[in-house]
């Protein structure tokens, strides 16, 4: 009787002898004259077989032609004329150096931020609210300066002049900003109103920016060249100049964003989508 230790040793010896035999790889060569280059496919399941059990299933489960649909078989040259660049070779991406990668990342970040500014619905609201708040504060400061300067003996002062201009501009600007904010989110979209009406509303911002810049210029002129001896009026003038500057910058950004959003809605954003 063979022991348990000798059984694995005998199987390994037989396997070694089978591998080391010289005629082991030549046993199947005698059937080479009967081999062919065609793939091994069972004829019953071949596509060319008309009596395939899958043929009736495929014909019954396929979708039919749509109403009014016309189809024809064309040559590959016709398809190349329809899509000339479809067969062009694809260039592999080139590796950039660190400076190129940094510039590419900066460009990608700029495009992402610009896309958010143009497409986010709350961006115009943020700019409009900034202009509205700064205009209200500037109106209150200019009214306070006018009240103080109106009680003085000398009425023809630069502080009084710039306060009057600020009061006139911001008094008209505050309701206009409120109406534009309401129209931006509750008015009819561009497709349901004439494009000229929307463009005229956007261009109204340009006129207010002109008067706002004039008011800001008078505020800085009174602050720099005609500084009042009264500290209270001087502090109010500094605050008025600061709020007028913030409002002017916010209004300029509002106008810029509205113009680009309008151009994009009118179909001028092809370069951005590429």
C-alpha positions in Angstrom: 0.0 0.0 0.0 1.3 3.5 -1.0 1.7 5.9 1.9 0.2 9.4 2.0 3.6 11.1 1.5 4.4 9.1 -1.6 1.1 10.0 -3.5 1.8 13.7 -4.0 5.4 12.9 -4.9 4.3 10.4 -7.6 1.8 12.9 -9.1 4.5 15.6 -9.3 6.9 13.2 -11.0 4.3 12.2 -13.7 3.5 15.9 -14.3 7.3 16.7 -14.7 7.7 13.8 -17.1 4.7 15.0 -19.2 6.0 18.5 -19.4 9.5 17.4 -20.4 8.5 15.1 -23.1 9.6 16.3 -26.5 6.6 14.9 -28.5 4.0 16.4 -26.1 3.6 19.6 -28.1 3.5 17.7 -31.4 0.6 15.4 -30.6 -2.0 17.9 -31.9 -0.1 18.9 -35.0 -1.3 15.9 -37.0 -4.7 17.5 -37.4 -3.4 20.8 -38.9 -4.4 19.8 -42.5 -8.1 19.8 -41.3 -8.0 23.2 -39.7 -9.5 26.4 -41.3 -9.2 30.1 -40.7 -13.0 30.6 -40.2 -14.2 31.3 -36.6 -15.9 28.5 -34.7 -19.6 29.5 -34.8 -22.4 27.1 -34.3 -24.4 27.2 -37.5 -27.7 27.0 -35.7 -27.1 30.4 -34.1 -25.4 32.1 -37.1 -26.9 35.3 -38.4 -27.0 33.8 -41.9 -29.1 30.9 -40.9 -32.7 31.6 -41.9 -34.2 29.0 -39.4 -32.5 30.6 -36.3 -34.9 30.6 -33.3 -33.8 34.2 -32.6 -34.8 35.5 -36.0 -38.5 35.6 -35.3 -37.9 37.2 -31.8 -35.7 39.9 -33.3 -38.2 40.7 -36.0 -41.1 40.9 -33.6 -39.4 43.0 -30.9 -37.7 45.7 -33.1 -39.1 49.2 -33.4 -40.9 50.2 -36.5 -40.3 53.2 -38.7 -41.7 56.5 -37.5 -44.5 58.2 -39.5 -43.0 60.1 -42.5 -39.6 58.6 -41.9 -37.5 57.9 -45.0 -34.2 55.9 -45.0 -31.7 54.9 -47.6 -28.4 53.3 -47.7 -25.6 55.6 -48.8 -21.9 55.3 -49.4 -19.3 56.3 -46.8 -18.3 59.2 -49.0 -21.7 60.8 -48.4 -21.3 60.5 -44.7 -17.9 62.2 -45.0 -19.4 65.1 -46.8 -22.0 65.5 -44.0 -19.3 65.3 -41.3 -16.0 66.4 -42.9 -14.0 66.4 -39.6 -15.4 63.1 -38.2 -12.4 61.0 -39.5 -9.7 63.5 -38.6 -7.1 62.1 -36.2 -7.3 63.2 -32.6 -4.3 65.0 -31.3 -3.2 63.6 -27.9 -3.0 66.2 -25.1 0.4 67.8 -24.7 2.1 67.9 -21.4 2.6 71.5 -20.2 5.3 72.8 -17.9 4.5 74.2 -14.5 4.1 77.7 -15.8 1.7 76.5 -18.5 -0.3 74.5 -16.0 -0.5 77.5 -13.7 -1.8 79.7 -16.6 -4.2 77.0 -17.7 -5.6 76.7 -14.1 -5.9 80.5 -13.8 -7.7 80.7 -17.1 -10.1 77.9 -16.1 -10.8 79.6 -12.8 -11.5 82.9 -14.6 -13.9 81.1 -16.9 -15.7 79.4 -14.1 -16.1 82.6 -12.1 -17.3 84.5 -15.2 -19.8 81.7 -15.9 -21.1 81.9 -12.4 -21.5 85.7 -12.7 -23.4 85.4 -16.0 -25.6 82.5 -15.1 -26.3 82.7 -11.3 -29.7 84.3 -10.7 -28.7 86.0 -7.4 -25.7 88.0 -8.9 -27.8 90.9 -10.3 -29.8 90.9 -7.0 -26.6 91.3 -5.0 -25.4 94.2 -7.1 -28.8 95.9 -7.1 -29.1 95.6 -3.3 -25.6 97.0 -2.9 -26.5 100.0 -5.1 -29.8 100.4 -3.2 -28.3 100.4 0.2 -25.4 102.7 -0.7 -27.9 105.1 -2.3 -30.1 105.2 0.7 -27.2 105.9 3.1 -25.8 108.5 0.7 -29.2 110.2 0.6 -29.4 110.3 4.4 -25.8 111.7 4.7 -26.4 114.3 2.0 -29.6 115.4 3.7 -27.8 115.7 7.0 -25.0 117.8 5.4 -27.6 120.0 3.7 -29.4 120.5 7.0 -26.2 121.6 8.7 -25.0 123.8 5.9 -28.4 125.4 5.5 -28.3 126.7 9.0 -24.9 128.4 8.5 -24.6 132.1 7.5 -22.6 131.2 4.3 -24.9 129.1 2.1 -22.8 129.0 -1.1 -20.4 126.3 0.1 -19.1 123.3 -1.8 -20.6 120.9 0.8 -24.0 122.4 0.2 -23.6 122.1 -3.5 -22.5 118.4 -3.4 -25.3 117.6 -0.9 -28.0 119.1 -3.2 -26.7 117.1 -6.2 -26.5 113.9 -4.2 -30.1 114.4 -2.9 -31.4 114.9 -6.4 -29.6 111.9 -7.9 -30.3 109.5 -5.1 -33.9 110.5 -4.7 -34.6 109.4 -8.3 -32.2 106.5 -8.2 -33.7 104.7 -5.1 -37.2 104.1 -6.7 -35.6 103.3 -10.1 -33.4 100.6 -8.5 -36.4 99.1 -6.7 -38.3 99.0 -10.0 -35.4 97.4 -11.8 -35.0 94.8 -9.1 -38.7 94.0 -9.3 -38.6 93.8 -13.1 -35.6 91.5 -13.1 -37.3 88.8 -11.2 -41.1 89.3 -11.8 -41.2 90.9 -15.2 -41.7 89.1 -18.5 -38.6 87.3 -19.9 -36.8 88.5 -23.0 -38.7 86.1 -25.3 -42.1 87.5 -24.2 -41.3 91.2 -24.5 -39.7 93.2 -27.3 -35.9 93.3 -27.2 -35.9 97.1 -27.6 -37.8 97.5 -24.3 -35.3 95.4 -22.4 -32.3 97.2 -24.0 -33.8 100.6 -23.1 -34.2 99.5 -19.5 -30.6 98.4 -19.4 -29.4 101.6 -21.0 -31.2 103.6 -18.3 -28.5 102.4 -16.0 -25.9 104.2 -18.1 -27.6 107.6 -17.6 -27.8 107.0 -13.9 -24.1 106.0 -13.8 -23.3 109.3 -15.5 -25.1 111.4 -12.9 -23.8 109.1 -10.1 -20.2 109.7 -11.3 -20.9 113.5 -11.3 -22.2 113.4 -7.7 -19.2 111.3 -6.7 -16.8 113.8 -8.3 -18.4 116.7 -6.4 -18.2 114.7 -3.2 -14.4 114.2 -3.6 -13.9 117.8 -4.7 -15.6 119.1 -1.6 -13.6 116.7 0.5 -10.2 117.4 -1.0 -10.2 121.0 -2.2 -12.9 122.6 0.0 -12.5 120.8 3.3 -14.8 122.3 5.9 -13.6 123.5 9.2 -16.5 121.8 11.0 -15.4 118.3 12.0 -19.0 117.0 11.9 -19.5 118.1 8.3 -16.0 116.8 7.4 -16.9 113.3 8.7 -20.2 113.3 6.9 -18.4 114.4 3.7 -15.9 111.6 4.0 -18.7 109.0 4.6 -20.7 110.4 1.7 -17.7 110.2 -0.7 -17.0 106.6 0.4 -20.7 105.4 -0.1 -20.9 107.3 -3.4 -17.8 105.5 -4.6 -19.1 102.0 -3.6 -22.4 102.8 -5.2 -20.8 103.9 -8.4 -18.6 100.8 -8.7 -21.5 98.5 -7.9 -23.7 100.2 -10.5 -21.0 99.9 -13.1 -20.7 96.2 -12.4 -24.5 95.9 -12.6 -24.5 97.5 -16.0 -21.6 95.3 -17.3 -23.2 92.1 -16.1 -26.6 93.0 -17.5 -25.2 93.8 -20.9 -23.3 90.5 -21.1 -26.3 88.5 -19.9 -28.5 90.3 -22.5 -26.0 89.5 -25.2 -25.9 85.9 -24.1 -29.7 85.6 -24.2 -29.9 87.1 -27.6 -27.6 84.3 -29.0 -24.2 85.9 -28.7 -22.6 83.3 -26.4 -21.3 80.9 -29.0 -17.7 81.4 -28.0 -18.5 80.7 -24.4 -20.2 77.3 -25.3 -17.2 76.1 -27.4 
